[in-house]
Amino acid sequence: VAAGIIGCVAALFSQAAVMAMAGIGAALTLRWVLVRDAAARRPVLVTVPMWAAASLAGLLVAMRYTSAETMSFMHQFWRQRLGFLPLPTSAGGFAFWARERFVQFFGAMSGYPWPALYTLLAALGFIVLWKRRRDAALILLGPIAVTFLAAIAQQYPFRVRLVLFLLPAMLLAAGAAVGWISERLASTNSALGAAAAFAALVPPVAAIMMKPPPYAVEQFKPVLAYVQAHRRDGDRVYVFSNAYEGVARYGPRYGLTSGAYV
C-alpha cells in the first residue's frame, strides 16, 4: 500500500515514474505467474492496480495540459534525434537503432571508453541475474523493456536524459557480469580474477578523470553586469529560453526583473 501511494504521487510529477512503474508492475506480475506464491500475489493485487490507476491519471493530466501543436513538435523533434524508432524501417535499420539506443548508456551518458563492450557486459549481466536472482533481473529489465517498446510505438523517447532513470539498472547488470567473470577466473587463479575486476574499473574511472563534474560553469553575473552598465533607455532585452533560469535567479540583482525582458 505504501509503495502504491508513493507511485500515485510520483506519477503526477514524473513521466519517467510512469515508465518505471509500468515496467516494475509488469515484472511483478510475471514473477507471480512464474512462482504462484502468496508473497508474489500481494503486490499484483494491491500495488500494481494503484500504480496503473495513478499512471493513467498522470497521462490524462499530461495530455490535458499539452497542446496539439506542442505534441506534434515534440514528436517531430524526437523522431529527428532517433529517440523514436524511424518508420518505416528495415531489419538492419532496426538493429542499428537498437544498438545505438543501448550503447548510449555507456557512451553519451557515461563517457566510458569502449561503450559497446560495457553494453555487451550489461547484456551478459542480465543473463547472469536471470539465472541467479530472477526477481532482481525482472525488476531491472521491466522498465527498460517498457520504455524501449514505448519508443518503438512513438510514445516515449529512448534517448539520453529522458532515459537517465534506466542507467542504474544497466550499471548493475554490467557489474553483475564483471562479478561473474571475476569469479570464474578466480576459480582458476585468484590473481587473475582480481585483475579482471580491476581492469573493468579502469574505463569508468578514466571517464571521471577525463571529464570530471561540473562539466561547465555558465558565468551569468559578468554578462548581466555588462548589460546593466551598457543598457540605455528604450533598449529591449531578449533572453534565450535555455538561459531563463539563470537570468530569473540573478537578473534582479542587476536591474533585470521578470517584466523587463522577453
Phi, psi and chi 1 to 4 in degrees:
 res  aa     phi    psi   chi1   chi2   chi3   chi4
   1 VAL       -  -42.8  171.3      -      -      -
   2 ALA   -62.5  -43.7      -      -      -      -
   3 ALA   -62.9  -37.9      -      -      -      -
   4 GLY   -64.6  -42.0      -      -      -      -
   5 ILE   -65.7  -42.8  -67.4  171.7      -      -
   6 ILE   -59.1  -41.3  -67.8  170.3      -      -
   7 GLY   -63.9  -37.6      -      -      -      -
   8 CYS   -61.5  -39.3  -70.4      -      -      -
   9 VAL   -71.3  -46.4  175.8      -      -      -
  10 ALA   -61.3  -36.0      -      -      -      -
  11 ALA   -64.1  -24.8      -      -      -      -
  12 LEU   -81.4  -12.0  -63.7  175.8      -      -
  13 PHE  -118.0  -13.2  -66.8   92.0      -      -
  14 SER  -146.1  121.8  169.9      -      -      -
  15 GLN   -70.0  -33.2  -67.5  176.0  -20.2      -
  16 ALA   -62.4  -33.8      -      -      -      -
  17 ALA   -62.9  -36.1      -      -      -      -
  18 VAL   -62.5  -44.4  172.3      -      -      -
  19 MET   -65.2  -41.3  -52.5  -53.6  -63.2      -
  20 ALA   -64.4  -44.4      -      -      -      -
  21 MET   -66.7  -37.8  -72.0 -171.0  -66.9      -
  22 ALA   -62.0  -43.6      -      -      -      -
  23 GLY   -68.6  -44.2      -      -      -      -
  24 ILE   -69.7  -36.8  -63.7  172.9      -      -
  25 GLY   -62.0  -42.4      -      -      -      -
  26 ALA   -63.7  -39.5      -      -      -      -
  27 ALA   -65.0  -43.5      -      -      -      -
  28 LEU   -64.1  -38.5  -68.4  171.7      -      -
  29 THR   -66.1  -44.2  -57.0      -      -      -
  30 LEU   -64.6  -37.6 -179.3   57.2      -      -
  31 ARG   -61.5  -41.7  177.3  171.1  174.4  -95.4
  32 TRP   -64.7  -39.3  174.3   68.8      -      -
  33 VAL   -61.2  -36.5  170.6      -      -      -
  34 LEU   -78.4  -39.2  -66.6  173.5      -      -
  35 VAL  -103.9  -30.3  -60.9      -      -      -
  36 ARG    56.7   44.7  -67.0  -76.1 -179.1  172.4
  37 ASP  -115.8  168.3   65.5    4.6      -      -
  38 ALA   -64.8  -37.8      -      -      -      -
  39 ALA   -63.6  -35.5      -      -      -      -
  40 ALA   -78.4  -25.8      -      -      -      -
  41 ARG   -76.8  -33.0 -175.9  173.9   67.1 -111.8
  42 ARG   -58.1  -51.0  -81.1 -164.7  -64.3  -89.5
  43 PRO   -64.5  -28.7   20.2  -31.8      -      -
  44 VAL   -68.4  -34.5  174.3      -      -      -
  45 LEU   -86.0  -23.3  -64.1  178.7      -      -
  46 VAL  -113.1  -60.8  179.3      -      -      -
  47 THR   -70.1  -49.1  -48.1      -      -      -
  48 VAL   -61.0  -44.2  174.1      -      -      -
  49 PRO   -61.8  -36.0  -26.1   36.3      -      -
  50 MET   -64.5  -43.3  -66.4  175.4   70.6      -
  51 TRP   -63.4  -41.1  -77.3   -6.4      -      -
  52 ALA   -62.7  -45.0      -      -      -      -
  53 ALA   -64.0  -42.6      -      -      -      -
  54 ALA   -64.4  -41.2      -      -      -      -
  55 SER   -65.4  -41.8  -62.0      -      -      -
  56 LEU   -62.5  -42.7  179.1   60.1      -      -
  57 ALA   -63.3  -42.7      -      -      -      -
  58 GLY   -61.5  -41.1      -      -      -      -
  59 LEU   -66.4  -41.0  -70.6  171.8      -      -
  60 LEU   -64.9  -39.7  -69.2  174.7      -      -
  61 VAL   -63.4  -44.8  169.1      -      -      -
  62 ALA   -61.0  -43.1      -      -      -      -
  63 MET   -67.3  -34.6  -67.1  171.8   64.7      -
  64 ARG   -65.8  -36.8  169.5   67.1  176.7   79.8
  65 TYR  -103.7   10.2  -71.8   98.8      -      -
  66 THR  -112.5  123.0  -56.2      -      -      -
  67 SER   -71.8  158.6   68.1      -      -      -
  68 ALA   -61.5  -36.0      -      -      -      -
  69 GLU   -65.8  -43.5  -68.1   81.2    4.4      -
  70 THR   -64.7  -42.9  -62.1      -      -      -
  71 MET   -61.1  -43.3 -170.3   73.2   75.7      -
  72 SER   -63.6  -43.6  175.8      -      -      -
  73 PHE   -62.2  -45.3  169.3   79.1      -      -
  74 MET   -66.4  -35.8  -67.2  -49.8  -58.9      -
  75 HIS   -64.6  -43.1  -86.7   77.2      -      -
  76 GLN   -64.1  -42.0 -179.5 -177.8    2.6      -
  77 PHE   -57.9  -48.3  178.8   89.9      -      -
  78 TRP   -78.9  -25.0  -71.9  114.4      -      -
  79 ARG   -65.7  -42.3  -83.1 -164.6  -64.1  -91.5
  80 GLN   -65.1  -31.3  -69.2  173.9  -15.6      -
  81 ARG   -97.0   13.9  -75.6  156.1 -179.3   78.8
  82 LEU    62.4   22.0  -59.1 -178.0      -      -
  83 GLY   -68.4  -31.8      -      -      -      -
  84 PHE  -100.8  153.0  -65.3  146.4      -      -
  85 LEU   -63.1  123.8  172.4   66.4      -      -
  86 PRO   -63.6  130.6  -19.7   32.1      -      -
  87 LEU  -122.1  140.8  -64.1  175.0      -      -
  88 PRO   -71.0  161.1   28.6  -35.1      -      -
  89 THR  -137.6  166.4 -171.3      -      -      -
  90 SER  -114.6  175.3   61.3      -      -      -
  91 ALA   -61.3  -41.9      -      -      -      -
  92 GLY   -66.5  -40.6      -      -      -      -
  93 GLY   -64.0  -40.2      -      -      -      -
  94 PHE   -65.5  -42.7  175.3   80.5      -      -
  95 ALA   -62.7  -42.3      -      -      -      -
  96 PHE   -64.3  -45.3  172.5   80.2      -      -
  97 TRP   -62.7  -45.3  175.4   79.1      -      -
  98 ALA   -63.8  -42.6      -      -      -      -
  99 ARG   -58.9  -47.6  174.8 -169.3  177.5  -81.5
 100 GLU   -63.8  -33.8  -67.5  -59.5  -57.8      -
 101 ARG   -67.0  -35.1  -61.4  -73.3   60.2   76.1
 102 PHE   -89.0  -31.7  -75.2  100.4      -      -
 103 VAL   -65.3  -27.5  168.9      -      -      -
 104 GLN   -59.4  -27.0   70.4  176.2  -24.7      -
 105 PHE   -60.8  -39.3  -73.3  105.9      -      -
 106 PHE  -101.0   -9.3  -59.5   99.8      -      -
 107 GLY   -98.6  -89.7      -      -      -      -
 108 ALA   -60.6  -33.5      -      -      -      -
 109 MET   -86.9  -30.1  -64.4  168.2   69.5      -
 110 SER  -116.6  -21.3  -57.2      -      -      -
 111 GLY    72.1   24.8      -      -      -      -
 112 TYR   -70.1  141.0  -74.5   17.9      -      -
 113 PRO   -64.5  146.4  -18.2   30.8      -      -
 114 TRP    56.1   55.8  -44.9  -54.0      -      -
 115 PRO   -62.4  -30.5   21.8  -33.0      -      -
 116 ALA   -62.9  -36.0      -      -      -      -
 117 LEU   -62.9  -42.7  170.9   62.2      -      -
 118 TYR   -73.0  -26.2  -79.3   81.8      -      -
 119 THR   -66.3  -41.5  -54.2      -      -      -
 120 LEU   -65.3  -38.2  -69.1  173.7      -      -
 121 LEU   -63.1  -40.3  -77.6  173.7      -      -
 122 ALA   -62.5  -42.2      -      -      -      -
 123 ALA   -61.1  -43.9      -      -      -      -
 124 LEU   -63.6  -38.3  173.7   60.8      -      -
 125 GLY   -61.9  -38.6      -      -      -      -
 126 PHE   -65.0  -35.8  -77.6  120.9      -      -
 127 ILE   -65.8  -43.7  -64.4  172.7      -      -
 128 VAL   -61.0  -46.1  170.7      -      -      -
 129 LEU   -64.1  -37.5  -74.1  171.0      -      -
 130 TRP   -60.0  -36.2 -176.2  -95.8      -      -
 131 LYS   -80.0  -32.9  -67.5 -178.4  176.9 -179.6
 132 ARG   -95.6  -43.9  -68.3 -177.1  171.5 -178.6
 133 ARG  -140.6   81.7  -69.5 -168.8   57.3 -170.1
 134 ARG   -61.8  -35.1 -173.7  163.7  -64.4 -179.1
 135 ASP   -64.2  -41.4   55.4  -18.7      -      -
 136 ALA   -66.3  -40.9      -      -      -      -
 137 ALA   -61.8  -41.8      -      -      -      -
 138 LEU   -64.4  -43.3  -75.7  170.5      -      -
 139 ILE   -67.7  -36.6  -71.5  173.0      -      -
 140 LEU   -73.2  -37.7  -67.7  177.2      -      -
 141 LEU   -78.1  -30.5  -85.1  170.6      -      -
 142 GLY   -54.0  -56.4      -      -      -      -
 143 PRO   -62.2  -34.9  -26.0   36.1      -      -
 144 ILE   -63.1  -46.6  -63.9  173.1      -      -
 145 ALA   -64.7  -44.1      -      -      -      -
 146 VAL   -64.6  -43.2  166.5      -      -      -
 147 THR   -67.0  -38.3  -51.6      -      -      -
 148 PHE   -64.0  -43.5 -172.8   70.1      -      -
 149 LEU   -65.6  -35.8  -69.3  172.8      -      -
 150 ALA   -64.5  -35.9      -      -      -      -
 151 ALA   -68.5  -37.0      -      -      -      -
 152 ILE   -64.0  -37.4  -66.3  174.2      -      -
 153 ALA   -82.6    4.6      -      -      -      -
 154 GLN    65.9   34.2  -42.6  -73.5  -62.9      -
 155 GLN  -115.6  -25.1  -65.3  -57.8  -51.6      -
 156 TYR  -149.0  125.9 -170.9   89.4      -      -
 157 PRO   -70.3  132.5  -14.6   29.1      -      -
 158 PHE   -98.2   71.2 -158.8   94.1      -      -
 159 ARG  -152.5  131.1 -175.7  169.0  171.8   82.6
 160 VAL    37.7 -115.8 -164.2      -      -      -
 161 ARG   -63.4  -26.2   63.8 -177.5 -176.8  -86.5
 162 LEU   -76.3  -12.8  -65.5 -176.6      -      -
 163 VAL  -117.9   20.4  -69.7      -      -      -
 164 LEU   -58.4  -30.6 -174.0   62.4      -      -
 165 PHE   -66.4  -14.4   69.6   99.5      -      -
 166 LEU   -90.2  -14.4  -59.9  175.8      -      -
 167 LEU   -58.5  -43.0  179.4   58.7      -      -
 168 PRO   -56.9  -38.2  -27.4   36.5      -      -
 169 ALA   -63.9  -40.8      -      -      -      -
 170 MET   -66.3  -39.6  -62.7  -66.2  -69.1      -
 171 LEU   -65.4  -41.9  -67.4  171.8      -      -
 172 LEU   -63.3  -40.3  -73.2  168.5      -      -
 173 ALA   -65.3  -43.7      -      -      -      -
 174 ALA   -62.0  -40.0      -      -      -      -
 175 GLY   -63.3  -38.3      -      -      -      -
 176 ALA   -62.8  -39.0      -      -      -      -
 177 ALA   -67.0  -43.4      -      -      -      -
 178 VAL   -61.8  -42.0  171.3      -      -      -
 179 GLY   -61.5  -42.7      -      -      -      -
 180 TRP   -65.2  -44.1  179.2   78.3      -      -
 181 ILE   -63.1  -42.8  -67.9  170.4      -      -
 182 SER   -63.3  -40.6  -61.6      -      -      -
 183 GLU   -62.4  -43.8  -70.6  171.1    8.1      -
 184 ARG   -63.6  -41.6  -61.5  -64.6  -66.2  -89.5
 185 LEU   -70.9  -36.9  -67.2  174.0      -      -
 186 ALA   -66.7  -26.6      -      -      -      -
 187 SER   -65.9  -22.2   63.9      -      -      -
 188 THR   -94.1  -45.0  -56.6      -      -      -
 189 ASN  -153.2  119.0 -175.6  -59.7      -      -
 190 SER   -61.6  -37.4   58.9      -      -      -
 191 ALA   -64.7  -35.8      -      -      -      -
 192 LEU   -66.3  -40.2 -162.9   59.1      -      -
 193 GLY   -64.5  -43.1      -      -      -      -
 194 ALA   -64.5  -39.1      -      -      -      -
 195 ALA   -64.1  -38.4      -      -      -      -
 196 ALA   -65.3  -43.3      -      -      -      -
 197 ALA   -63.8  -41.4      -      -      -      -
 198 PHE   -64.3  -42.7  178.5   79.2      -      -
 199 ALA   -61.7  -36.7      -      -      -      -
 200 ALA   -68.9  -22.9      -      -      -      -
 201 LEU   -81.4  -19.6  -77.7  173.5      -      -
 202 VAL   -61.5  -50.4  171.6      -      -      -
 203 PRO   -60.3  -44.3  -27.2   37.6      -      -
 204 PRO   -60.6  -42.4  -23.9   34.1      -      -
 205 VAL   -65.8  -40.1  172.5      -      -      -
 206 ALA   -62.7  -37.7      -      -      -      -
 207 ALA   -62.1  -40.5      -      -      -      -
 208 ILE   -70.0  -40.0  -64.0  171.8      -      -
 209 MET   -69.4  -36.5  -67.1  178.3   65.2      -
 210 MET   -76.8  -28.0  -69.9 -173.2  -63.9      -
 211 LYS  -141.6   71.5 -161.0  172.7 -178.2 -179.3
 212 PRO   -75.6  150.1   28.9  -34.6      -      -
 213 PRO   -76.0  156.1   24.8  -30.6      -      -
 214 PRO   -72.7  145.4   28.7  -35.5      -      -
 215 TYR   -74.0  -31.2  -55.3  111.4      -      -
 216 ALA  -157.7  145.0      -      -      -      -
 217 VAL  -115.9  118.2  176.8      -      -      -
 218 GLU   -91.9  117.8  -63.1 -179.1  -26.2      -
 219 GLN   -85.3   88.0  -60.3  -68.4   -7.6      -
 220 PHE   -74.7  -38.8  -79.3   93.7      -      -
 221 LYS   -61.8  -47.7  -65.1  175.8 -175.4  177.8
 222 PRO   -61.3  -36.5  -22.8   33.7      -      -
 223 VAL   -65.6  -46.6  173.4      -      -      -
 224 LEU   -66.8  -35.3  -66.0  171.1      -      -
 225 ALA   -64.9  -39.0      -      -      -      -
 226 TYR   -64.9  -44.2 -178.5   90.2      -      -
 227 VAL   -60.7  -43.2  171.5      -      -      -
 228 GLN   -62.6  -39.4 -175.5 -178.9   37.9      -
 229 ALA   -73.0  -28.9      -      -      -      -
 230 HIS  -109.7   -4.8  -67.2   81.4      -      -
 231 ARG   -71.7  137.1 -172.5  179.5  178.7 -167.6
 232 ARG  -113.4  161.0  -65.6  176.7  -65.1 -176.5
 233 ASP   -57.0  133.6  -68.6  -20.1      -      -
 234 GLY    93.0  -14.3      -      -      -      -
 235 ASP   -66.6  135.4  -77.8  -10.2      -      -
 236 ARG  -102.3  144.2  -58.9 -172.8   68.0 -169.4
 237 VAL  -115.7  129.7  179.3      -      -      -
 238 TYR  -111.2  133.2  166.8   74.5      -      -
 239 VAL  -113.3  123.2  176.0      -      -      -
 240 PHE   -61.3  140.8  179.0   53.3      -      -
 241 SER   -57.8  -37.5   59.2      -      -      -
 242 ASN   -70.4  -16.8  -74.1    3.2      -      -
 243 ALA   -97.8    3.4      -      -      -      -
 244 TYR   -59.0  -45.0  168.2   74.2      -      -
 245 GLU   -61.5  -42.2  -70.4   86.2   -6.2      -
 246 GLY   -65.2  -40.8      -      -      -      -
 247 VAL   -70.0  -38.4  175.2      -      -      -
 248 ALA   -63.0  -33.9      -      -      -      -
 249 ARG   -77.6  -46.4  174.0   67.9  176.2   83.2
 250 TYR  -103.7  -17.4  -62.3  110.2      -      -
 251 GLY   -55.1  -46.0      -      -      -      -
 252 PRO   -57.0  -27.8  -28.5   37.1      -      -
 253 ARG   -65.5  -23.2  -58.5 -174.5 -168.7 -179.3
 254 TYR  -117.3   25.8  -60.5   91.2      -      -
 255 GLY    75.7   17.4      -      -      -      -
 256 LEU  -114.0   81.2 -156.5   60.8      -      -
 257 THR   -80.8  172.3   57.0      -      -      -
 258 SER   -61.5  -28.8   60.4      -      -      -
 259 GLY   -87.1    2.0      -      -      -      -
 260 ALA  -100.4    4.9      -      -      -      -
 261 TYR  -147.8  163.4   56.8   85.7      -      -
 262 VAL  -103.7      -  175.1      -      -      -
